[in-house]
Amino acid sequence: RIIFRNMTFGNILKKLERKFDYNIDLQNKELMNERFNANFGDQSLPNILESLHKVYGINYEIKNKEVIIK
């Protein structure tokens, strides 16, 4: 289970990088210090990113083991 409570997006990305062994490039620097709440069960990184896109409108692209947050 993955739970984020009032956590900055930058810290969320660090945790996701470690957990899933992906490189995440945050190109939208405005999101770095935004705070989010999220709760995920046993999901893959693409599913988590898609949920963040649907709920918060965060755009991303996945290429191999790299994620680009636009």
Predicted model as a PDB file, atoms N, CA, C, CB and O in Angstrom, pLDDT in the B-factor column:
MODEL        1                                                                  
ATOM      1  N   ARG A   1       0.839  -1.174   0.000  1.00 86.00           N  
ATOM      2  CA  ARG A   1       0.000   0.000   0.000  1.00 86.00           C  
ATOM      3  C   ARG A   1       0.888   1.244   0.000  1.00 86.00           C  
ATOM      4  CB  ARG A   1      -0.957  -0.005   1.216  1.00 86.00           C  
ATOM      5  O   ARG A   1       1.876   1.313   0.732  1.00 86.00           O  
ATOM      6  N   ILE A   2       0.530   2.211  -0.818  1.00 91.00           N  
ATOM      7  CA  ILE A   2       1.280   3.466  -0.917  1.00 91.00           C  
ATOM      8  C   ILE A   2       0.342   4.592  -0.488  1.00 91.00           C  
ATOM      9  CB  ILE A   2       1.835   3.704  -2.382  1.00 91.00           C  
ATOM     10  O   ILE A   2      -0.733   4.770  -1.059  1.00 91.00           O  
ATOM     11  N   ILE A   3       0.764   5.346   0.523  1.00 93.00           N  
ATOM     12  CA  ILE A   3      -0.064   6.438   1.037  1.00 93.00           C  
ATOM     13  C   ILE A   3       0.774   7.711   1.079  1.00 93.00           C  
ATOM     14  CB  ILE A   3      -0.632   6.098   2.453  1.00 93.00           C  
ATOM     15  O   ILE A   3       1.882   7.727   1.615  1.00 93.00           O  
ATOM     16  N   PHE A   4       0.220   8.778   0.503  1.00 93.00           N  
ATOM     17  CA  PHE A   4       0.856  10.095   0.541  1.00 93.00           C  
ATOM     18  C   PHE A   4      -0.112  11.040   1.227  1.00 93.00           C  
ATOM     19  CB  PHE A   4       1.234  10.608  -0.902  1.00 93.00           C  
ATOM     20  O   PHE A   4      -1.240  11.213   0.765  1.00 93.00           O  
ATOM     21  N   ARG A   5       0.310  11.652   2.318  1.00 95.00           N  
ATOM     22  CA  ARG A   5      -0.521  12.607   3.052  1.00 95.00           C  
ATOM     23  C   ARG A   5       0.198  13.942   3.132  1.00 95.00           C  
ATOM     24  CB  ARG A   5      -0.853  12.081   4.472  1.00 95.00           C  
ATOM     25  O   ARG A   5       1.253  14.066   3.755  1.00 95.00           O  
ATOM     26  N   ASN A   6      -0.397  14.939   2.485  1.00 96.00           N  
ATOM     27  CA  ASN A   6       0.146  16.297   2.512  1.00 96.00           C  
ATOM     28  C   ASN A   6       1.637  16.293   2.163  1.00 96.00           C  
ATOM     29  CB  ASN A   6      -0.076  16.937   3.899  1.00 96.00           C  
ATOM     30  O   ASN A   6       2.438  16.971   2.807  1.00 96.00           O  
ATOM     31  N   MET A   7       1.996  15.523   1.139  1.00 95.00           N  
ATOM     32  CA  MET A   7       3.395  15.370   0.738  1.00 95.00           C  
ATOM     33  C   MET A   7       3.642  16.174  -0.546  1.00 95.00           C  
ATOM     34  CB  MET A   7       3.754  13.859   0.526  1.00 95.00           C  
ATOM     35  O   MET A   7       2.789  16.234  -1.431  1.00 95.00           O  
ATOM     36  N   THR A   8       4.828  16.790  -0.624  1.00 96.00           N  
ATOM     37  CA  THR A   8       5.149  17.537  -1.841  1.00 96.00           C  
ATOM     38  C   THR A   8       5.296  16.570  -3.016  1.00 96.00           C  
ATOM     39  CB  THR A   8       6.448  18.368  -1.652  1.00 96.00           C  
ATOM     40  O   THR A   8       5.671  15.410  -2.844  1.00 96.00           O  
ATOM     41  N   PHE A   9       4.996  17.064  -4.190  1.00 96.00           N  
ATOM     42  CA  PHE A   9       5.080  16.230  -5.379  1.00 96.00           C  
ATOM     43  C   PHE A   9       6.513  15.768  -5.610  1.00 96.00           C  
ATOM     44  CB  PHE A   9       4.560  16.987  -6.602  1.00 96.00           C  
ATOM     45  O   PHE A   9       6.739  14.646  -6.063  1.00 96.00           O  
ATOM     46  N   GLY A  10       7.473  16.621  -5.304  1.00 95.00           N  
ATOM     47  CA  GLY A  10       8.878  16.240  -5.439  1.00 95.00           C  
ATOM     48  C   GLY A  10       9.209  15.027  -4.580  1.00 95.00           C  
ATOM     49  O   GLY A  10       9.900  14.117  -5.039  1.00 95.00           O  
ATOM     50  N   ASN A  11       8.727  15.000  -3.341  1.00 95.00           N  
ATOM     51  CA  ASN A  11       8.971  13.855  -2.462  1.00 95.00           C  
ATOM     52  C   ASN A  11       8.209  12.620  -2.924  1.00 95.00           C  
ATOM     53  CB  ASN A  11       8.581  14.197  -1.030  1.00 95.00           C  
ATOM     54  O   ASN A  11       8.712  11.502  -2.814  1.00 95.00           O  
ATOM     55  N   ILE A  12       7.013  12.813  -3.434  1.00 95.00           N  
ATOM     56  CA  ILE A  12       6.246  11.684  -3.972  1.00 95.00           C  
ATOM     57  C   ILE A  12       7.028  11.026  -5.099  1.00 95.00           C  
ATOM     58  CB  ILE A  12       4.851  12.148  -4.476  1.00 95.00           C  
ATOM     59  O   ILE A  12       7.122   9.800  -5.162  1.00 95.00           O  
ATOM     60  N   LEU A  13       7.589  11.837  -5.990  1.00 95.00           N  
ATOM     61  CA  LEU A  13       8.335  11.292  -7.126  1.00 95.00           C  
ATOM     62  C   LEU A  13       9.569  10.528  -6.659  1.00 95.00           C  
ATOM     63  CB  LEU A  13       8.745  12.416  -8.085  1.00 95.00           C  
ATOM     64  O   LEU A  13       9.894   9.482  -7.221  1.00 95.00           O  
ATOM     65  N   LYS A  14      10.254  11.030  -5.648  1.00 95.00           N  
ATOM     66  CA  LYS A  14      11.424  10.319  -5.111  1.00 95.00           C  
ATOM     67  C   LYS A  14      11.035   8.945  -4.596  1.00 95.00           C  
ATOM     68  CB  LYS A  14      12.083  11.131  -3.987  1.00 95.00           C  
ATOM     69  O   LYS A  14      11.730   7.960  -4.848  1.00 95.00           O  
ATOM     70  N   LYS A  15       9.928   8.879  -3.877  1.00 94.00           N  
ATOM     71  CA  LYS A  15       9.461   7.599  -3.337  1.00 94.00           C  
ATOM     72  C   LYS A  15       9.072   6.641  -4.462  1.00 94.00           C  
ATOM     73  CB  LYS A  15       8.266   7.819  -2.392  1.00 94.00           C  
ATOM     74  O   LYS A  15       9.369   5.449  -4.399  1.00 94.00           O  
ATOM     75  N   LEU A  16       8.408   7.167  -5.486  1.00 95.00           N  
ATOM     76  CA  LEU A  16       8.004   6.323  -6.611  1.00 95.00           C  
ATOM     77  C   LEU A  16       9.218   5.826  -7.387  1.00 95.00           C  
ATOM     78  CB  LEU A  16       7.061   7.091  -7.544  1.00 95.00           C  
ATOM     79  O   LEU A  16       9.239   4.678  -7.831  1.00 95.00           O  
ATOM     80  N   GLU A  17      10.234   6.681  -7.557  1.00 96.00           N  
ATOM     81  CA  GLU A  17      11.464   6.269  -8.238  1.00 96.00           C  
ATOM     82  C   GLU A  17      12.109   5.089  -7.521  1.00 96.00           C  
ATOM     83  CB  GLU A  17      12.455   7.443  -8.321  1.00 96.00           C  
ATOM     84  O   GLU A  17      12.502   4.107  -8.151  1.00 96.00           O  
ATOM     85  N   ARG A  18      12.212   5.194  -6.204  1.00 95.00           N  
ATOM     86  CA  ARG A  18      12.838   4.117  -5.423  1.00 95.00           C  
ATOM     87  C   ARG A  18      12.008   2.839  -5.462  1.00 95.00           C  
ATOM     88  CB  ARG A  18      13.037   4.559  -3.970  1.00 95.00           C  
ATOM     89  O   ARG A  18      12.545   1.750  -5.665  1.00 95.00           O  
ATOM     90  N   LYS A  19      10.706   2.973  -5.270  1.00 94.00           N  
ATOM     91  CA  LYS A  19       9.851   1.791  -5.189  1.00 94.00           C  
ATOM     92  C   LYS A  19       9.820   1.019  -6.503  1.00 94.00           C  
ATOM     93  CB  LYS A  19       8.439   2.194  -4.796  1.00 94.00           C  
ATOM     94  O   LYS A  19       9.875  -0.211  -6.500  1.00 94.00           O  
ATOM     95  N   PHE A  20       9.734   1.733  -7.632  1.00 96.00           N  
ATOM     96  CA  PHE A  20       9.542   1.081  -8.922  1.00 96.00           C  
ATOM     97  C   PHE A  20      10.802   1.030  -9.785  1.00 96.00           C  
ATOM     98  CB  PHE A  20       8.461   1.781  -9.672  1.00 96.00           C  
ATOM     99  O   PHE A  20      10.770   0.468 -10.880  1.00 96.00           O  
ATOM    100  N   ASP A  21      11.911   1.607  -9.314  1.00 95.00           N  
ATOM    101  CA  ASP A  21      13.170   1.619 -10.052  1.00 95.00           C  
ATOM    102  C   ASP A  21      13.013   2.273 -11.432  1.00 95.00           C  
ATOM    103  CB  ASP A  21      13.700   0.193 -10.206  1.00 95.00           C  
ATOM    104  O   ASP A  21      13.421   1.723 -12.455  1.00 95.00           O  
ATOM    105  N   TYR A  22      12.412   3.455 -11.420  1.00 96.00           N  
ATOM    106  CA  TYR A  22      12.260   4.274 -12.629  1.00 96.00           C  
ATOM    107  C   TYR A  22      13.011   5.572 -12.404  1.00 96.00           C  
ATOM    108  CB  TYR A  22      10.747   4.547 -12.964  1.00 96.00           C  
ATOM    109  O   TYR A  22      13.222   5.982 -11.262  1.00 96.00           O  
ATOM    110  N   ASN A  23      13.418   6.223 -13.493  1.00 97.00           N  
ATOM    111  CA  ASN A  23      13.936   7.582 -13.440  1.00 97.00           C  
ATOM    112  C   ASN A  23      12.770   8.501 -13.784  1.00 97.00           C  
ATOM    113  CB  ASN A  23      15.160   7.789 -14.423  1.00 97.00           C  
ATOM    114  O   ASN A  23      12.139   8.339 -14.829  1.00 97.00           O  
ATOM    115  N   ILE A  24      12.482   9.461 -12.914  1.00 97.00           N  
ATOM    116  CA  ILE A  24      11.367  10.378 -13.165  1.00 97.00           C  
ATOM    117  C   ILE A  24      11.918  11.781 -13.321  1.00 97.00           C  
ATOM    118  CB  ILE A  24      10.315  10.323 -12.016  1.00 97.00           C  
ATOM    119  O   ILE A  24      12.584  12.302 -12.426  1.00 97.00           O  
ATOM    120  N   ASP A  25      11.638  12.389 -14.463  1.00 97.00           N  
ATOM    121  CA  ASP A  25      12.095  13.738 -14.795  1.00 97.00           C  
ATOM    122  C   ASP A  25      10.905  14.683 -14.682  1.00 97.00           C  
ATOM    123  CB  ASP A  25      12.725  13.793 -16.232  1.00 97.00           C  
ATOM    124  O   ASP A  25       9.959  14.599 -15.465  1.00 97.00           O  
ATOM    125  N   LEU A  26      10.957  15.575 -13.710  1.00 96.00           N  
ATOM    126  CA  LEU A  26       9.881  16.546 -13.511  1.00 96.00           C  
ATOM    127  C   LEU A  26      10.197  17.802 -14.305  1.00 96.00           C  
ATOM    128  CB  LEU A  26       9.694  16.879 -12.002  1.00 96.00           C  
ATOM    129  O   LEU A  26      10.982  18.640 -13.863  1.00 96.00           O  
ATOM    130  N   GLN A  27       9.590  17.932 -15.466  1.00 96.00           N  
ATOM    131  CA  GLN A  27       9.823  19.109 -16.313  1.00 96.00           C  
ATOM    132  C   GLN A  27       8.948  20.283 -15.888  1.00 96.00           C  
ATOM    133  CB  GLN A  27       9.557  18.769 -17.783  1.00 96.00           C  
ATOM    134  O   GLN A  27       9.311  21.439 -16.108  1.00 96.00           O  
ATOM    135  N   ASN A  28       7.800  19.994 -15.282  1.00 91.00           N  
ATOM    136  CA  ASN A  28       6.903  21.037 -14.801  1.00 91.00           C  
ATOM    137  C   ASN A  28       7.308  21.395 -13.371  1.00 91.00           C  
ATOM    138  CB  ASN A  28       5.405  20.574 -14.867  1.00 91.00           C  
ATOM    139  O   ASN A  28       6.779  20.831 -12.413  1.00 91.00           O  
ATOM    140  N   LYS A  29       8.235  22.322 -13.229  1.00 91.00           N  
ATOM    141  CA  LYS A  29       8.806  22.670 -11.928  1.00 91.00           C  
ATOM    142  C   LYS A  29       7.773  23.296 -10.981  1.00 91.00           C  
ATOM    143  CB  LYS A  29       9.973  23.628 -12.118  1.00 91.00           C  
ATOM    144  O   LYS A  29       7.982  23.311  -9.768  1.00 91.00           O  
ATOM    145  N   GLU A  30       6.659  23.813 -11.523  1.00 91.00           N  
ATOM    146  CA  GLU A  30       5.619  24.389 -10.682  1.00 91.00           C  
ATOM    147  C   GLU A  30       5.007  23.337  -9.756  1.00 91.00           C  
ATOM    148  CB  GLU A  30       4.533  25.024 -11.549  1.00 91.00           C  
ATOM    149  O   GLU A  30       4.478  23.673  -8.696  1.00 91.00           O  
ATOM    150  N   LEU A  31       5.078  22.073 -10.152  1.00 93.00           N  
ATOM    151  CA  LEU A  31       4.501  21.002  -9.351  1.00 93.00           C  
ATOM    152  C   LEU A  31       5.395  20.574  -8.187  1.00 93.00           C  
ATOM    153  CB  LEU A  31       4.216  19.816 -10.228  1.00 93.00           C  
ATOM    154  O   LEU A  31       4.917  19.920  -7.261  1.00 93.00           O  
ATOM    155  N   MET A  32       6.666  20.926  -8.214  1.00 94.00           N  
ATOM    156  CA  MET A  32       7.649  20.423  -7.252  1.00 94.00           C  
ATOM    157  C   MET A  32       7.185  20.561  -5.799  1.00 94.00           C  
ATOM    158  CB  MET A  32       8.961  21.156  -7.433  1.00 94.00           C  
ATOM    159  O   MET A  32       7.288  19.606  -5.029  1.00 94.00           O  
ATOM    160  N   ASN A  33       6.680  21.725  -5.421  1.00 95.00           N  
ATOM    161  CA  ASN A  33       6.314  21.971  -4.027  1.00 95.00           C  
ATOM    162  C   ASN A  33       4.816  21.902  -3.763  1.00 95.00           C  
ATOM    163  CB  ASN A  33       6.822  23.307  -3.606  1.00 95.00           C  
ATOM    164  O   ASN A  33       4.365  22.198  -2.657  1.00 95.00           O  
ATOM    165  N   GLU A  34       4.041  21.511  -4.778  1.00 94.00           N  
ATOM    166  CA  GLU A  34       2.601  21.309  -4.570  1.00 94.00           C  
ATOM    167  C   GLU A  34       2.416  20.118  -3.645  1.00 94.00           C  
ATOM    168  CB  GLU A  34       1.849  21.086  -5.928  1.00 94.00           C  
ATOM    169  O   GLU A  34       3.160  19.142  -3.731  1.00 94.00           O  
ATOM    170  N   ARG A  35       1.436  20.191  -2.768  1.00 95.00           N  
ATOM    171  CA  ARG A  35       1.176  19.104  -1.812  1.00 95.00           C  
ATOM    172  C   ARG A  35      -0.024  18.283  -2.271  1.00 95.00           C  
ATOM    173  CB  ARG A  35       0.929  19.669  -0.384  1.00 95.00           C  
ATOM    174  O   ARG A  35      -1.022  18.815  -2.758  1.00 95.00           O  
ATOM    175  N   PHE A  36       0.107  16.965  -2.097  1.00 92.00           N  
ATOM    176  CA  PHE A  36      -0.920  16.046  -2.562  1.00 92.00           C  
ATOM    177  C   PHE A  36      -1.256  15.032  -1.481  1.00 92.00           C  
ATOM    178  CB  PHE A  36      -0.468  15.334  -3.838  1.00 92.00           C  
ATOM    179  O   PHE A  36      -0.457  14.749  -0.588  1.00 92.00           O  
ATOM    180  N   ASN A  37      -2.461  14.497  -1.593  1.00 92.00           N  
ATOM    181  CA  ASN A  37      -2.915  13.363  -0.799  1.00 92.00           C  
ATOM    182  C   ASN A  37      -3.313  12.272  -1.767  1.00 92.00           C  
ATOM    183  CB  ASN A  37      -4.102  13.749   0.150  1.00 92.00           C  
ATOM    184  O   ASN A  37      -4.052  12.524  -2.719  1.00 92.00           O  
ATOM    185  N   ALA A  38      -2.837  11.073  -1.539  1.00 90.00           N  
ATOM    186  CA  ALA A  38      -3.181   9.951  -2.414  1.00 90.00           C  
ATOM    187  C   ALA A  38      -3.004   8.653  -1.643  1.00 90.00           C  
ATOM    188  CB  ALA A  38      -2.305   9.951  -3.704  1.00 90.00           C  
ATOM    189  O   ALA A  38      -2.204   8.566  -0.712  1.00 90.00           O  
ATOM    190  N   ASN A  39      -3.763   7.656  -2.049  1.00 91.00           N  
ATOM    191  CA  ASN A  39      -3.727   6.356  -1.412  1.00 91.00           C  
ATOM    192  C   ASN A  39      -3.859   5.303  -2.512  1.00 91.00           C  
ATOM    193  CB  ASN A  39      -4.859   6.212  -0.332  1.00 91.00           C  
ATOM    194  O   ASN A  39      -4.871   5.260  -3.212  1.00 91.00           O  
ATOM    195  N   PHE A  40      -2.846   4.460  -2.665  1.00 92.00           N  
ATOM    196  CA  PHE A  40      -2.839   3.453  -3.719  1.00 92.00           C  
ATOM    197  C   PHE A  40      -2.635   2.078  -3.115  1.00 92.00           C  
ATOM    198  CB  PHE A  40      -1.748   3.752  -4.759  1.00 92.00           C  
ATOM    199  O   PHE A  40      -1.841   1.905  -2.190  1.00 92.00           O  
ATOM    200  N   GLY A  41      -3.346   1.118  -3.637  1.00 89.00           N  
ATOM    201  CA  GLY A  41      -3.140  -0.267  -3.224  1.00 89.00           C  
ATOM    202  C   GLY A  41      -1.933  -0.824  -3.945  1.00 89.00           C  
ATOM    203  O   GLY A  41      -0.977  -0.099  -4.218  1.00 89.00           O  
ATOM    204  N   ASP A  42      -1.970  -2.074  -4.247  1.00 89.00           N  
ATOM    205  CA  ASP A  42      -0.878  -2.747  -4.947  1.00 89.00           C  
ATOM    206  C   ASP A  42      -1.026  -2.477  -6.440  1.00 89.00           C  
ATOM    207  CB  ASP A  42      -0.873  -4.285  -4.651  1.00 89.00           C  
ATOM    208  O   ASP A  42      -1.599  -3.288  -7.168  1.00 89.00           O  
ATOM    209  N   GLN A  43      -0.504  -1.323  -6.900  1.00 93.00           N  
ATOM    210  CA  GLN A  43      -0.650  -0.909  -8.292  1.00 93.00           C  
ATOM    211  C   GLN A  43       0.719  -0.698  -8.928  1.00 93.00           C  
ATOM    212  CB  GLN A  43      -1.490   0.376  -8.389  1.00 93.00           C  
ATOM    213  O   GLN A  43       1.720  -0.488  -8.244  1.00 93.00           O  
ATOM    214  N   SER A  44       0.733  -0.760 -10.248  1.00 95.00           N  
ATOM    215  CA  SER A  44       1.954  -0.484 -11.004  1.00 95.00           C  
ATOM    216  C   SER A  44       2.150   1.026 -11.111  1.00 95.00           C  
ATOM    217  CB  SER A  44       1.895  -1.133 -12.419  1.00 95.00           C  
ATOM    218  O   SER A  44       1.218   1.797 -10.884  1.00 95.00           O  
ATOM    219  N   LEU A  45       3.357   1.438 -11.456  1.00 96.00           N  
ATOM    220  CA  LEU A  45       3.635   2.860 -11.633  1.00 96.00           C  
ATOM    221  C   LEU A  45       2.761   3.472 -12.734  1.00 96.00           C  
ATOM    222  CB  LEU A  45       5.114   3.069 -11.963  1.00 96.00           C  
ATOM    223  O   LEU A  45       2.229   4.563 -12.528  1.00 96.00           O  
ATOM    224  N   PRO A  46       2.587   2.820 -13.895  1.00 96.00           N  
ATOM    225  CA  PRO A  46       1.698   3.405 -14.900  1.00 96.00           C  
ATOM    226  C   PRO A  46       0.268   3.630 -14.381  1.00 96.00           C  
ATOM    227  CB  PRO A  46       1.657   2.508 -16.121  1.00 96.00           C  
ATOM    228  O   PRO A  46      -0.363   4.628 -14.727  1.00 96.00           O  
ATOM    229  N   ASN A  47      -0.236   2.720 -13.563  1.00 95.00           N  
ATOM    230  CA  ASN A  47      -1.579   2.894 -13.008  1.00 95.00           C  
ATOM    231  C   ASN A  47      -1.631   4.062 -12.026  1.00 95.00           C  
ATOM    232  CB  ASN A  47      -2.036   1.609 -12.313  1.00 95.00           C  
ATOM    233  O   ASN A  47      -2.602   4.819 -12.004  1.00 95.00           O  
ATOM    234  N   ILE A  48      -0.583   4.205 -11.215  1.00 95.00           N  
ATOM    235  CA  ILE A  48      -0.527   5.318 -10.270  1.00 95.00           C  
ATOM    236  C   ILE A  48      -0.461   6.640 -11.032  1.00 95.00           C  
ATOM    237  CB  ILE A  48       0.690   5.175  -9.322  1.00 95.00           C  
ATOM    238  O   ILE A  48      -1.158   7.593 -10.681  1.00 95.00           O  
ATOM    239  N   LEU A  49       0.367   6.704 -12.064  1.00 96.00           N  
ATOM    240  CA  LEU A  49       0.481   7.936 -12.856  1.00 96.00           C  
ATOM    241  C   LEU A  49      -0.825   8.267 -13.555  1.00 96.00           C  
ATOM    242  CB  LEU A  49       1.601   7.806 -13.888  1.00 96.00           C  
ATOM    243  O   LEU A  49      -1.192   9.438 -13.663  1.00 96.00           O  
ATOM    244  N   GLU A  50      -1.526   7.258 -14.027  1.00 96.00           N  
ATOM    245  CA  GLU A  50      -2.811   7.496 -14.689  1.00 96.00           C  
ATOM    246  C   GLU A  50      -3.831   8.024 -13.676  1.00 96.00           C  
ATOM    247  CB  GLU A  50      -3.335   6.194 -15.359  1.00 96.00           C  
ATOM    248  O   GLU A  50      -4.640   8.890 -14.009  1.00 96.00           O  
ATOM    249  N   SER A  51      -3.798   7.521 -12.468  1.00 93.00           N  
ATOM    250  CA  SER A  51      -4.695   8.029 -11.422  1.00 93.00           C  
ATOM    251  C   SER A  51      -4.378   9.481 -11.104  1.00 93.00           C  
ATOM    252  CB  SER A  51      -4.585   7.173 -10.147  1.00 93.00           C  
ATOM    253  O   SER A  51      -5.292  10.293 -10.961  1.00 93.00           O  
ATOM    254  N   LEU A  52      -3.095   9.825 -10.989  1.00 92.00           N  
ATOM    255  CA  LEU A  52      -2.704  11.215 -10.745  1.00 92.00           C  
ATOM    256  C   LEU A  52      -3.133  12.113 -11.892  1.00 92.00           C  
ATOM    257  CB  LEU A  52      -1.193  11.319 -10.539  1.00 92.00           C  
ATOM    258  O   LEU A  52      -3.511  13.265 -11.678  1.00 92.00           O  
ATOM    259  N   HIS A  53      -3.077  11.592 -13.096  1.00 95.00           N  
ATOM    260  CA  HIS A  53      -3.532  12.352 -14.267  1.00 95.00           C  
ATOM    261  C   HIS A  53      -5.038  12.615 -14.180  1.00 95.00           C  
ATOM    262  CB  HIS A  53      -3.195  11.590 -15.575  1.00 95.00           C  
ATOM    263  O   HIS A  53      -5.486  13.742 -14.397  1.00 95.00           O  
ATOM    264  N   LYS A  54      -5.805  11.597 -13.869  1.00 94.00           N  
ATOM    265  CA  LYS A  54      -7.265  11.743 -13.818  1.00 94.00           C  
ATOM    266  C   LYS A  54      -7.714  12.658 -12.689  1.00 94.00           C  
ATOM    267  CB  LYS A  54      -7.920  10.384 -13.658  1.00 94.00           C  
ATOM    268  O   LYS A  54      -8.611  13.479 -12.879  1.00 94.00           O  
ATOM    269  N   VAL A  55      -7.104  12.527 -11.523  1.00 91.00           N  
ATOM    270  CA  VAL A  55      -7.541  13.292 -10.361  1.00 91.00           C  
ATOM    271  C   VAL A  55      -6.956  14.710 -10.348  1.00 91.00           C  
ATOM    272  CB  VAL A  55      -7.150  12.560  -9.087  1.00 91.00           C  
ATOM    273  O   VAL A  55      -7.669  15.670 -10.055  1.00 91.00           O  
ATOM    274  N   TYR A  56      -5.667  14.843 -10.664  1.00 90.00           N  
ATOM    275  CA  TYR A  56      -4.989  16.140 -10.541  1.00 90.00           C  
ATOM    276  C   TYR A  56      -4.612  16.773 -11.884  1.00 90.00           C  
ATOM    277  CB  TYR A  56      -3.747  15.976  -9.711  1.00 90.00           C  
ATOM    278  O   TYR A  56      -4.103  17.894 -11.910  1.00 90.00           O  
ATOM    279  N   GLY A  57      -4.852  16.078 -12.993  1.00 93.00           N  
ATOM    280  CA  GLY A  57      -4.528  16.642 -14.307  1.00 93.00           C  
ATOM    281  C   GLY A  57      -3.044  16.667 -14.621  1.00 93.00           C  
ATOM    282  O   GLY A  57      -2.598  17.479 -15.432  1.00 93.00           O  
ATOM    283  N   ILE A  58      -2.269  15.788 -13.989  1.00 94.00           N  
ATOM    284  CA  ILE A  58      -0.827  15.744 -14.214  1.00 94.00           C  
ATOM    285  C   ILE A  58      -0.538  14.953 -15.487  1.00 94.00           C  
ATOM    286  CB  ILE A  58      -0.094  15.115 -12.996  1.00 94.00           C  
ATOM    287  O   ILE A  58      -0.952  13.802 -15.626  1.00 94.00           O  
ATOM    288  N   ASN A  59       0.176  15.587 -16.411  1.00 96.00           N  
ATOM    289  CA  ASN A  59       0.507  14.948 -17.685  1.00 96.00           C  
ATOM    290  C   ASN A  59       1.875  14.274 -17.593  1.00 96.00           C  
ATOM    291  CB  ASN A  59       0.489  15.983 -18.838  1.00 96.00           C  
ATOM    292  O   ASN A  59       2.802  14.792 -16.971  1.00 96.00           O  
ATOM    293  N   TYR A  60       1.974  13.131 -18.214  1.00 97.00           N  
ATOM    294  CA  TYR A  60       3.212  12.353 -18.140  1.00 97.00           C  
ATOM    295  C   TYR A  60       3.388  11.539 -19.420  1.00 97.00           C  
ATOM    296  CB  TYR A  60       3.206  11.419 -16.898  1.00 97.00           C  
ATOM    297  O   TYR A  60       2.463  11.372 -20.216  1.00 97.00           O  
ATOM    298  N   GLU A  61       4.602  11.045 -19.583  1.00 97.00           N  
ATOM    299  CA  GLU A  61       4.955  10.155 -20.694  1.00 97.00           C  
ATOM    300  C   GLU A  61       5.928   9.115 -20.153  1.00 97.00           C  
ATOM    301  CB  GLU A  61       5.584  10.954 -21.909  1.00 97.00           C  
ATOM    302  O   GLU A  61       6.841   9.445 -19.397  1.00 97.00           O  
ATOM    303  N   ILE A  62       5.731   7.867 -20.540  1.00 96.00           N  
ATOM    304  CA  ILE A  62       6.610   6.793 -20.092  1.00 96.00           C  
ATOM    305  C   ILE A  62       7.369   6.250 -21.298  1.00 96.00           C  
ATOM    306  CB  ILE A  62       5.802   5.660 -19.383  1.00 96.00           C  
ATOM    307  O   ILE A  62       6.776   5.897 -22.318  1.00 96.00           O  
ATOM    308  N   LYS A  63       8.702   6.189 -21.161  1.00 95.00           N  
ATOM    309  CA  LYS A  63       9.565   5.602 -22.191  1.00 95.00           C  
ATOM    310  C   LYS A  63      10.520   4.653 -21.491  1.00 95.00           C  
ATOM    311  CB  LYS A  63      10.348   6.707 -23.004  1.00 95.00           C  
ATOM    312  O   LYS A  63      11.395   5.088 -20.743  1.00 95.00           O  
ATOM    313  N   ASN A  64      10.359   3.372 -21.726  1.00 92.00           N  
ATOM    314  CA  ASN A  64      11.180   2.348 -21.070  1.00 92.00           C  
ATOM    315  C   ASN A  64      11.094   2.519 -19.562  1.00 92.00           C  
ATOM    316  CB  ASN A  64      12.658   2.428 -21.543  1.00 92.00           C  
ATOM    317  O   ASN A  64      10.003   2.406 -19.003  1.00 92.00           O  
ATOM    318  N   LYS A  65      12.194   2.785 -18.888  1.00 92.00           N  
ATOM    319  CA  LYS A  65      12.215   2.960 -17.430  1.00 92.00           C  
ATOM    320  C   LYS A  65      12.343   4.426 -17.039  1.00 92.00           C  
ATOM    321  CB  LYS A  65      13.363   2.161 -16.818  1.00 92.00           C  
ATOM    322  O   LYS A  65      12.865   4.753 -15.973  1.00 92.00           O  
ATOM    323  N   GLU A  66      11.865   5.298 -17.907  1.00 97.00           N  
ATOM    324  CA  GLU A  66      11.912   6.730 -17.628  1.00 97.00           C  
ATOM    325  C   GLU A  66      10.516   7.318 -17.758  1.00 97.00           C  
ATOM    326  CB  GLU A  66      12.898   7.448 -18.581  1.00 97.00           C  
ATOM    327  O   GLU A  66       9.758   6.984 -18.669  1.00 97.00           O  
ATOM    328  N   VAL A  67      10.197   8.208 -16.815  1.00 97.00           N  
ATOM    329  CA  VAL A  67       8.918   8.922 -16.823  1.00 97.00           C  
ATOM    330  C   VAL A  67       9.216  10.405 -16.933  1.00 97.00           C  
ATOM    331  CB  VAL A  67       8.070   8.610 -15.538  1.00 97.00           C  
ATOM    332  O   VAL A  67      10.081  10.931 -16.234  1.00 97.00           O  
ATOM    333  N   ILE A  68       8.493  11.073 -17.817  1.00 97.00           N  
ATOM    334  CA  ILE A  68       8.621  12.519 -17.958  1.00 97.00           C  
ATOM    335  C   ILE A  68       7.303  13.134 -17.511  1.00 97.00           C  
ATOM    336  CB  ILE A  68       8.978  12.933 -19.436  1.00 97.00           C  
ATOM    337  O   ILE A  68       6.250  12.834 -18.074  1.00 97.00           O  
ATOM    338  N   ILE A  69       7.359  13.996 -16.497  1.00 96.00           N  
ATOM    339  CA  ILE A  69       6.186  14.715 -16.016  1.00 96.00           C  
ATOM    340  C   ILE A  69       6.220  16.073 -16.699  1.00 96.00           C  
ATOM    341  CB  ILE A  69       6.168  14.846 -14.431  1.00 96.00           C  
ATOM    342  O   ILE A  69       7.157  16.853 -16.525  1.00 96.00           O  
ATOM    343  N   LYS A  70       5.180  16.338 -17.479  1.00 93.00           N  
ATOM    344  CA  LYS A  70       5.152  17.565 -18.283  1.00 93.00           C  
ATOM    345  C   LYS A  70       4.376  18.683 -17.601  1.00 93.00           C  
ATOM    346  CB  LYS A  70       4.543  17.283 -19.645  1.00 93.00           C  
ATOM    347  O   LYS A  70       4.261  19.779 -18.150  1.00 93.00           O  
TER     348      LYS A  70                                                      
ENDMDL                                                                          
END                                                                             
